[in-house]
Amino acid sequence: MVEMSEEQVVSAEVKPVTAKGNPATVDGEVAWSVSDATVVTLEVDPSDSKKAKFTALAGEGVRPCDVTAEFDADLGDGVRTITAIGQIVVKDAEAQTAEVVFGQPE
């Protein structure tokens, strides 16, 4: 899970592993989706579908959004669909810094 405000963008990447914990290969394209397109937008990397960017949209309060990536990882001719799920939680933007602004001397 990642928490972010409506002013932020986060990148994600599918990293499949074998039963023994070794890196696995993705066969074909990754199909990304979000559970609520009013919380985040999704942009899949055009040169590598294993990578995507999510931009938090303005809103009120705390808003969760599930992210799903589905892909084939059978390493052969068949199809073995793997589904990976993550979550983004978008919160209202909070002040991070401030500055003192002076008026004109009287």
C-alpha positions in Angstrom: 0.0 0.0 0.0 1.1 3.5 -0.7 -0.4 6.8 0.7 -0.3 9.9 -1.3 -2.0 13.3 -1.8 -3.8 14.7 -4.8 -0.6 16.5 -5.7 1.5 13.3 -6.2 2.3 10.7 -8.8 3.6 7.2 -8.0 5.1 4.6 -10.2 4.6 0.8 -10.0 6.0 -2.3 -11.6 5.0 -5.9 -11.7 7.7 -8.2 -10.4 6.6 -11.8 -10.6 8.4 -14.5 -8.7 8.5 -18.3 -8.8 7.4 -20.6 -6.0 11.1 -20.6 -4.8 11.2 -16.8 -4.8 13.2 -16.3 -8.0 12.3 -13.7 -10.6 9.8 -15.0 -13.2 9.2 -13.8 -16.8 5.9 -12.2 -17.9 4.6 -13.7 -21.1 2.9 -10.9 -23.1 1.3 -7.7 -21.9 0.2 -6.7 -18.4 -3.4 -5.6 -18.1 -3.6 -2.9 -15.4 -6.8 -1.6 -13.8 -8.0 0.6 -10.9 -11.1 0.1 -8.8 -12.1 3.7 -8.8 -11.0 6.1 -11.6 -12.2 9.1 -9.6 -9.4 8.5 -7.1 -6.4 7.9 -9.4 -5.6 7.9 -13.1 -3.6 5.1 -14.7 -1.0 5.5 -17.4 0.7 2.3 -18.6 4.3 2.7 -19.9 4.0 2.4 -23.7 7.4 0.7 -24.0 7.0 -1.7 -21.0 3.5 -2.8 -19.9 5.0 -4.1 -16.6 5.3 -0.4 -15.5 2.6 2.1 -14.8 2.1 5.5 -13.2 -0.8 6.6 -11.0 -1.8 10.2 -10.4 -3.9 11.1 -7.4 -7.0 13.1 -8.2 -8.5 15.9 -6.0 -11.2 14.9 -3.6 -12.1 15.0 0.0 -11.1 12.8 2.9 -9.3 9.5 2.7 -10.1 7.5 -0.5 -8.7 4.0 -1.1 -8.3 2.5 -4.6 -7.3 -1.0 -5.5 -4.8 -1.5 -8.3 -4.8 -4.8 -10.2 -2.3 -6.2 -12.7 -3.1 -9.4 -14.6 -0.7 -11.2 -16.8 0.4 -14.6 -18.2 3.3 -16.2 -16.5 3.3 -19.8 -17.6 6.6 -19.6 -19.5 5.2 -21.7 -22.3 2.4 -22.1 -24.8 -0.5 -22.2 -22.3 -2.0 -19.5 -20.3 -1.5 -19.2 -16.5 -3.1 -15.9 -15.4 -1.5 -14.3 -12.4 -3.3 -11.5 -10.6 -1.3 -9.0 -8.5 -3.2 -6.5 -6.3 -2.0 -3.4 -4.5 -3.7 -0.4 -2.9 -3.3 3.4 -3.1 -4.8 5.6 -0.4 -5.3 9.2 -1.4 -5.5 11.8 1.4 -6.2 15.5 1.3 -3.1 17.5 0.6 -1.6 18.9 3.8 0.8 21.8 4.1 4.4 20.7 4.0 6.2 24.0 4.2 5.3 27.7 4.8 6.8 31.1 4.1 6.4 34.4 5.9 5.2 37.1 3.5 5.8 40.7 4.6 3.7 43.6 3.6 5.0 47.1 2.8 6.4 49.2 5.7 4.0 51.8 7.0 
